[in-house]
Amino acid sequence: MEHNVCFSVRDLDIRFGAVHALHRVSCDIARNGILGAIGPANSGKTTFLRALNRLNETQDNYRMSGSILLEGRDINKDFKPEGLRRRVGMIFALPMPLPLSIYENIAFGPRRQGINDKRRLDAAVEESLRSAFLWEEVKDRLKSAATKLSGGQQQRLCIARTLAVKPDVILFDEPCSGLDPISTAKVEESMVVLKKKYTIVLVTNNTKQAARVSDRVAFFLMGDLIEEDVTDRIFTSPKDKRTEDYIVGKFG
Ligand SMILES: Nc1ncnc2c1ncn2[C@@H]1O[C@H](COP(=O)(O)OP(=O)(O)OP(=O)(O)O)[C@@H](O)[C@H]1O
């Protein structure tokens, strides 16, 4: 295994009943970088992302073959789903804070891991909010309801909540699709800083976003991984004509 590989995906093939969502996809995902997954609707991006923390298996009619190794260990054989999802956190398109205070939203995960000491919880809450670039905006109202935050703040709260359980990987599933440009910029900024400590996979329908933040980009089309390469290469001289057509906006 190469030194810098976080995930190693081999011949990943996924079906939901009659729908063949992913066709023998193989790629490595490097540590401490951002892999952007782009492609038109129904190309398999989200299925690929959800495979990385075994969220697809909650669906009926789900079948997969192939393998995904995380730091050399098979995620489908060597992990329990809950243990895997602690290491591989996920941020969804719609931020969904718990109906609790800002503080309790962040403390929730550490408490479930058995941390009850107030000083340790306070420290975890502050550190996570700082890392998600939200601390300054909320430090004086940690007891107020998380649902009162703006959409962009809620998304950063969800990032903080994920960070509080100390994952290695963060999966982002179109995290900015419901956000205005300023909130989007803040989430993008936090991703770029977070990649220094975490491996990030970002599914986005916004190719410009992928170009702005990703180190490498994977282009999916109708269940195939067409190509995966450094971001500049994908946007300036892709190997496949279909990638170029998508990038220049001929479809999707
Ligand atoms: N639970 C499911 N049951 C049946 N089909 C599914 C299920 N989940 C996904 N699919 C199908 O798998 C294919 C790939 O979907 P996926 O959501 O991965 O695409 P995507 O590239 O993320 O699209 P979008 O950008 O629209 O989110 C689609 O045809 C979709 O309808």
The ligand as an SDF file (V2000), in Angstrom:
LIG
                    3D

 31 33  0  0  0  0  0  0  0  0999 V2000
  -31.8820    3.5590   -2.3690 N   0  0  0  0  0  0  0  0  0  0  0  0
  -31.9150    3.5160   -3.6820 C   0  0  0  0  0  0  0  0  0  0  0  0
  -32.8100    2.7370   -4.3280 N   0  0  0  0  0  0  0  0  0  0  0  0
  -32.8400    2.6930   -5.6750 C   0  0  0  0  0  0  0  0  0  0  0  0
  -32.0110    3.3940   -6.4850 N   0  0  0  0  0  0  0  0  0  0  0  0
  -31.1270    4.1860   -5.8900 C   0  0  0  0  0  0  0  0  0  0  0  0
  -31.0070    4.3050   -4.4610 C   0  0  0  0  0  0  0  0  0  0  0  0
  -30.0130    5.1880   -4.1960 N   0  0  0  0  0  0  0  0  0  0  0  0
  -29.5250    5.6020   -5.3800 C   0  0  0  0  0  0  0  0  0  0  0  0
  -30.1740    4.9950   -6.3980 N   0  0  0  0  0  0  0  0  0  0  0  0
  -29.9280    5.1780   -7.8400 C   0  0  0  0  0  0  0  0  0  0  0  0
  -28.5400    5.0400   -8.0790 O   0  0  0  0  0  0  0  0  0  0  0  0
  -28.1160    5.9200   -9.1180 C   0  0  0  0  0  0  0  0  0  0  0  0
  -26.9790    6.8130   -8.6170 C   0  0  0  0  0  0  0  0  0  0  0  0
  -27.4860    7.7340   -7.6610 O   0  0  0  0  0  0  0  0  0  0  0  0
  -26.5810    8.7610   -6.8400 P   0  0  0  0  0  0  0  0  0  0  0  0
  -27.4720    9.4130   -5.8310 O   0  0  0  0  0  0  0  0  0  0  0  0
  -25.3820    8.0640   -6.3550 O   0  0  0  0  0  0  0  0  0  0  0  0
  -26.1840    9.7890   -7.9670 O   0  0  0  0  0  0  0  0  0  0  0  0
  -25.5580   11.2370   -7.8140 P   0  0  0  0  0  0  0  0  0  0  0  0
  -24.5000   11.3330   -8.8350 O   0  0  0  0  0  0  0  0  0  0  0  0
  -25.1710   11.4850   -6.4090 O   0  0  0  0  0  0  0  0  0  0  0  0
  -26.7700   12.1570   -8.2310 O   0  0  0  0  0  0  0  0  0  0  0  0
  -27.2690   13.5820   -7.6420 P   0  0  0  0  0  0  0  0  0  0  0  0
  -26.2710   14.5850   -8.0880 O   0  0  0  0  0  0  0  0  0  0  0  0
  -28.6020   13.7340   -8.2850 O   0  0  0  0  0  0  0  0  0  0  0  0
  -27.3510   13.4240   -6.1540 O   0  0  0  0  0  0  0  0  0  0  0  0
  -29.3510    6.7020   -9.5360 C   0  0  0  0  0  0  0  0  0  0  0  0
  -29.9110    6.0960  -10.6630 O   0  0  0  0  0  0  0  0  0  0  0  0
  -30.2630    6.5710   -8.3390 C   0  0  0  0  0  0  0  0  0  0  0  0
  -31.6070    6.6760   -8.7130 O   0  0  0  0  0  0  0  0  0  0  0  0
  1  2  1  0
  2  3  1  0
  2  7  2  0
  3  4  2  0
  4  5  1  0
  5  6  2  0
  6  7  1  0
  6 10  1  0
  7  8  1  0
  8  9  2  0
  9 10  1  0
 10 11  1  0
 11 12  1  0
 11 30  1  0
 12 13  1  0
 13 14  1  0
 13 28  1  0
 14 15  1  0
 15 16  1  0
 16 17  2  0
 16 18  1  0
 16 19  1  0
 19 20  1  0
 20 21  2  0
 20 22  1  0
 20 23  1  0
 23 24  1  0
 24 25  2  0
 24 26  1  0
 24 27  1  0
 28 29  1  0
 28 30  1  0
 30 31  1  0
M  END
$$$$
